[in-house]
Amino acid sequence: MSRTTAAWIVVAGAGAGTYAIRASLLLTAHRFGDVPPRLREALRMIPPAAMAALAIPAILRPNGGAVDLMDARFVAGALALLVAWRTQNLLATTAVGMVAVTLLENLG
């Protein structure tokens, strides 16, 4: 078996496992009753935390070098941070950040 085939088997297995876990939760969620308020609040924090974990390293040090305050990603990230603060909307924040970085990278 080639390395490429083995890699695709691993990817397919991981995808199937992830799908099975999520599907089982969705199929059995009605048995658990209501979600406690503290858990609900904690679960609401997962999307912003995941977005921050993915975005901050790419914004601050895109090439692994020093932080460049005039870098298009840094400026777009600052703009997206402002939108996130004012709207508290993950979709709007992502859209503004992506449009800003696209425009700034193509203009400069």
N, C-alpha and C positions, 0 to 999 in steps of 0.2 A: 504494500500500500504506500502510495506517495505521501509526502508531507502535506501537500495541498489537500488531498482527499481526507487525510486524518484531521486537518484543521477544519474542514467543512463539516465533518462528522461531529467534532467537538462543538462547533457553533450551532449546528442543528440540535444537538442534544441539550445544550444550554438553553436555547430558545424554547424547545419543547418542555423542559423542566420549568422555566419561568412561566410559560403559558399555563401549565398544569397547576402551579401554585396559585396563580391569580384566578383561574377559573374555579378552582375548588373553594376559594374564599368567597367568590361571588355567588356560587351555588349554595353555600351553606350559611351565608351571612344572616339570613332571616332567623336562624335558630339561636343566634346570640342575643337577640333583643336590642335594646337601645344602647348606643355607645355612651359611656360616661362623659360628662362635659370636659373634664380635664384631659381625657384621652383625645376627644374631638379637637380640642385646642392644640394639643401636641401634634396631631396628624395634620392640622392646617399649616404647621411650620415646615413640613417636609419639602414642598415644592420650592419655596424661597431658599431654603438651605441647600438643596441640590443645585439650584441655579447658581447660587453664590460659589459653591465648591467648584463648579465647572468654569464659571466666568472669571473670577478674580485672578487666578494665575495667568490666564490668557490676556487679561487686560493690563495687569501690572508688569509682567515680564514675558511678553510674547515670544521672544527669542532666547530667553534665559539670561539676558543681560540686565543692565541697570534699568531702573524705572525711568521712562521718558515721558515727561508731562505733556509734550507736544505730539506724542504718537496718536495716530487716528483712533486706535483702539482705546487708549486712555481717555481721550476727549469724548468718544461715543459712550464709554462706560460711565463717565461723569454725568453725561446727559441722561442716560438711562437711570442712573441712581436718583437724579432729580425727579424724573417721571415716576419712579417707584415710590419715592417719598410722598409725592403729591397725590398720586392716584391709588396707590396700593393695589395695582392691577398687574399681575404677572404678564398677561398677554400684551398689554400696552407697553410695558417696560421692555419686553423682548422685541416687539415690533420697532419701537423708537430706536433702540440700541442697534438693531440690525440695519435699519435704514441709514442711521447716522454713520456707522462704520463703513457701509458701502459707499455712501456719498463722499466721506472724508478720504477714503483710500483712493477713490477714482479721481478726485479733484487734486489731491496732493501727490 
